[in-house]
Structures are given as structure tokens and as C-alpha cells.
Amino acid sequence: MKIAIAGSGALGSRFGYMLHQAGNDVILIDKWKEHINNVRTKGLIVEDGEDKHVVQIPIYYPNEVRDQVDIVFMFTKSMGLGEMLEDIQPILGPHTSVISLLNGIGHEDVLKNYLPLENIFMGVTILTSGLAGPGHVAFSGAGLTEIQNFVHGEEQEKIARNIVQVMNEAGINTNYSTDVKFSIWRKACVNGAMNATCALLDCNLAEFEATAQAETVIRHIVREFVKVAKEKDTLLDEDEMVQYILESARKVGSHHPSMHQDLMQNHRPTEVDFLNGAVARMSEGFGFDAPYNRLITQLIHAKEEILSVH
């Protein structure tokens, strides 16, 4: 399989490495100059527990790619999705499958502007990964990935199941989903409760989960997610979500979530507008308020200003 990873940071590099090791023809695509330079000159450094590897995987800026591929995995930041899709048009053939594995909600509305609907596949992953530096990825934790075709139909389901097989052959634990929309909202709920809070508190998942305030804070955030998700025809149970988030934090407790990595470690813009910010915006459209998610969004943007993030 010819596979492109569009957005080759921590998680994209993990997927790219695993698919490459399984014998697929993989290219990485990114815009981070230092990351690209290090991968090109030193190879991609991969830490998996106590094991350390260096692999040579081609990496390109988006405007450098030309040859069409079979599959594109989208791992850009939410705010860069449209620009990336615009830049990589040369590699998108009439039968190229594009899988969105981005954090947040509402990405299908962007994808539809650049792709035929039958080429869109929505997914969600709870795999985690971190960057120890440019060109240096460190795996952490394990978890399930789910994929579903955006357009319902026998042919699209067959393609989705083939993608699932490719991923499983690479050691990426993947299921074909019959309700990926629910899973996307559930993950967004996890990220909305944990990512911004860990960034604001400058801590990892376990450190926040261990505080006396964690469950109360998480519940207030989750309650607003649940209310908005219901308006979007997705039913989440508040109590189940709170417990799911707490248990997830305990399983990968040492992990610093992506918003912490972006804001506190690398001083880059966050995806808060596609998580807590999205809930705050959507709630207004439905005629009610989401004050906790609105405040968290404002605090993250304030922190971005303090750190002069652009």
C-alpha cells in the first residue's frame, strides 16, 4: 500500500512508523522545519518502552508531494485541516481513501469541501504518543482505533474493512465501527475534559486525576458536552463518561496530552476551538450556555497570548 501521513507529529509519526515496519510504502508530510530536517538527516528516532530504533522514512513539506497514494491518514491540527487538504491535492487520486483521525468535532464539514464523499472515512483513536524533540517520537500506552465509511454502502464498507486489515497487520489495534460518530464525540469529551485542564495546570493526566477537584471539574465539562451531543443526535451518558475519563487517565497517567505538548512544551497554537470552543459555540446555536467550556477556551487563548503563541 502507498500511504501518506498528513501531519507527522507525535501520533502521525507513530502510525507512520508502524505502517512502514509492516512493509507499506509510507511517506510523512509535515510543515515543522526542524522536525523535517532531523528526520531527513538523522532518520526518525522511535522510543517504544525500553526499545529505541532509528528508521529512514521519506518526509516532505506539503507542497513537495506529487505521486498519488492509496491511503492518506490525516493527523494535522484541526485548524490546519483545510490548508493541508488544499496543499496535498496532487496525491489525492479518484480512489484515494482519506481517513480523518483528528481530535475534535466537525471535521467532516471541512473534508467535504475537498473530497468526494465516498473517499472520506471517519475514525477515532485512543493511541497516545509524544515527541521528545524534533524527529524523536516516544510511544506511550495502547488503545483501540475505529474506522467507518462516511457514505453508507457495500463498496465503501468493503474499503473501510480493508483499511482496518492494513492497520491491524501493522499492529495498530483497529475495529470497523458501526457508529464512529459516537466514538468521536466520546473522545472529544475525554479531550475536552483533560487536554485543556492539563495544559492550564501544566501537569500530566495522572497528576490532574489525583487531585480532589478533578472529578467535579470533569463532570461540569462533560455535562455540557453531553447536552450539545444530544442536540447533534449522539447520546452520551454523563456518569459513564466521567468514569471512562477517570479510568483512561489512570491507564496512561504519565502521558501529557496533545494540548499540553502544543502549548506548554512547544509553544504552538492549540486545538481548543475544536473541542471546548466548539461546544461553547454550538451551545449558543442551540439556545443555551456552556460556561465551563467557554471559560476554559478563554483561559487557553489567554495562555497562548502570554506565551506569544502564533
N, C-alpha and C positions, 0 to 999 in steps of 0.2 A: 504494500500500500504506500502511495505517496501522501505524506501527511505534513501539514503545516501547523505550527503552534503560533497563533497570533496573539502576542503578549506573553513574553517568555521570562517573566519574573519568577517568583518562588514556586508557585503552583504549576505554571506553564512549563517551567524547566523540569519539574518532577514528572509531569506527564510526558514531555518530550523525551526525557532520558529513558523512561520505562518502555515507551513505544519503540524507541531506537534500539534498545537492547533486545527487543523481541524480533528484530530483523526488518522493521519497516524503514522506508526511505523518508527520514524526518528532517525538516528544516525548522529552525527557530526564527521568529520575527519579533523585533523589538525596536524601541527608539532610544533606549538608555545607552548613551555613548560608552561609558566606562564598562558597562556590562558586555556590550558587543565587542569592544576591544579586548577584554580579558578572555572571553570565550574563543575569539579568533586566534589569539596569540598563545594562550595557555591551555585551552580546552575548558570544558565545563567541569568544574570540581563538584563532586557529589559526595555528601556525607550521609550514610544510611546507618544510623546507630554507630557502632564502632568501626564499620567499614568505610573506606574512603576510596573513591575512584576518580579518574580523570578521563573524560571521553571527548572525542572530537565530533562535534555536530555542527553542520553549517548554520551560521546565523546571519541575518540580513536586516537592514533597515527596510521599512515597508515599501519605499519607492524603488527598491532594488530587485524585488521578486518579479519573476516573469513567467515561469513554467507552471502550467495548470497542475493541480493536485486533486487527489480523490477526496480527501477529508481535510477540513480546517477546524481546529479547536480554538474557540475564542476565549482568551483569558485576559483581554485588555481590562483596564479600569472602565467602569460604566460610562464615565464622561468621555472616554475616548473611543467608544464602540463605533460610532458613525464615521469618524475620521479614518479609523483603521480599515473598515469595510470599503471606504472610498479608495484608499491607497492600494489595497491588495486586489482590486478588480481583475488584473491580468491573470491571477492564479485561479480565479473562480470560473470553471467551465460550466457547461449546461447541466452536468451531472455531479458537480462538486457538492458534497454534503457539508453543511456548516453547523457545528454544534456549539451552542451557547452555554458556557459553564460559568458565567459571571455571577458575582454576588449582586444581590438586589432584585428589584422587581420592575417589570415594564419593558424589558429589553426586546421582546417580540415586536413592539411598535417601531423600534429602530431597524431591526433586521428586515422587516417587510419593505422598507424603502430601498433596499439594496439587493434583495434576493428573491427569486421565485419562491412562493410559499412551500412548494413541495421539496425544496432544498434545505429548509430550516428544520433543525432538530433542537429541542429544548432539553436541557439537562441540569443536574444539580449534583454537587459532590461535597462530601464532608471530609475528604482527604485534607491534610494540612501540610504545610511546608514553609520553610523560612529561608531568607537569604542571609548568609554570613558575611556577604560582601558582593561586589560586582563579579559575576561569573562563578559564584560559590553558593550552591544550594544545599540546605540541610533538611532532610526528611524528618517529619515528626508525626507519629500516630498513624493509624489506619482508619479506613472507613469506606462506606458504600458510595458508589456513583450511580445515578439513574439517568436514563436517556429515553425520550419519547419523540416520535414524529409529530411535527406541528400540524400537518394535514393528515386527517384520518383516511386510511385506505390500505388495502392489502399490500400494494407495492411499497408505500412509504414505511409501513411496519416492517416489511422484509428488510429494507435498507437499514432501518434502525437496529434490528436484531443482528444484522451483520456487523454493524459498528460495535455493538455490545460484545460480540465474539472477538473482534480485533482487540478490544480493550482488555477483556479477560485473558486473552493469550499473552498480553503484556504484563499480567499480574495486577492490573487495575480492577479491583472488585466491582463489577458493574452489573446492574439488572436492567431489563427492559421494563419501563414503568407504564402503567395504565392510567396514572393520574399524577403526572410530573408537576402540574400546576400546584397541587397541594404541597408537594415536596419543596418546590421553590419558595412558596410562602413560609413553610416551616423553617427552612434555612435562613430566609430573610429575617424571620422572627428571632432566631438564635443570634444572628449577626447584629441585629438591631439592639438586642439586649446586652451583648457582650463586647462587640468591637469598639464602639464609641466610648463605652464606660472604661474599658481597659486603656484606651488611648488617653482619655482625660485623666485617669488616675495613675498612668504610667506604670502599669502592672501586667502580669500575665493572667491567664484565666483562673488558675487556682488561687492566686492571691486575692482576686476580687471575690471569687465564690466563697472564700473562707471568712469574709467579713460579716459582721452581724447585720449589715444593711443590705447585703446582696439580694436576698430573696425578695424583699419588699421593693427594691428598685426594679428588679427584673419583672416582677408582677405588674407594676404600673406600666412599664413599657409594653409588655406582652398584651395587656388588656386593650391597649389602643390598636396594636397590630391585629388582634382578633376581631375587633369591631370593624376595621376597614376591610380585612379579608372577607368577612361575611358579605359586605356590600359588593365585593368582587366575585361572589359565588364560590368562595372557598371557606369551608368550615374548619376552624381550629378550636380546640378545647383549651381554655386558659390554664386550668390546673395541670393538664397533661403537658402543655408547652413549658410551663415553669419547671416541672420536674425533669423534662427532657433536656432543658438548657443546663440545669444544675448538674445532671449526670454527665452530660457531654463535657462540661468544664472539668469535672473530676477525671475523666478519661484522658484528656490531653492537656492537663493542667499547666504544664510548663510552657505551653505554646503561647506566644504573643500573637494575637490575631492581626489580620492584614491591615486594619486601620491603624493599629499601633505601629506596625512596621513602616507604613507610609508616613505617618505624621511624626512620631517620636524618634524613629531610627533613621529615616531617610529624608525627612522634611519635605515630603511631597504631598500634593492635594489628596484628600480622602474621597471615599465614595458615599459619604454621609447623606448626600442629597438623593441617593437612590435606595436608601434604607430608611433611617429615621425621618429624613426630609421628605421622602416620598409619602410616608404615612401621614405626616403633618399636612402636606398639600392635598392628598386625596381626601382626608377627613373634611377639609373645608369644602371640597366639591360635593360631599355628601351631607353637608349641613350641620356638622358637629366639630368639636375641637379635639386635638391630640396634644395637650400641653406638655407632657413629658418628652415626647419625641421632638416637638418643636424646640423646646429648651435645649435638649441635647444637640440638636443640629446647630443652634445658635452658638453654643459653647465650643463645638468643634471648629466652626468657622472663626470664632474669636481666637482660638488657639492657633489656627492656621495663620491668622494675621500677626499674632505675637511672634511666631517663628518665621515670619516673612515667606510663607509658602506660596508659590505661584504655579 
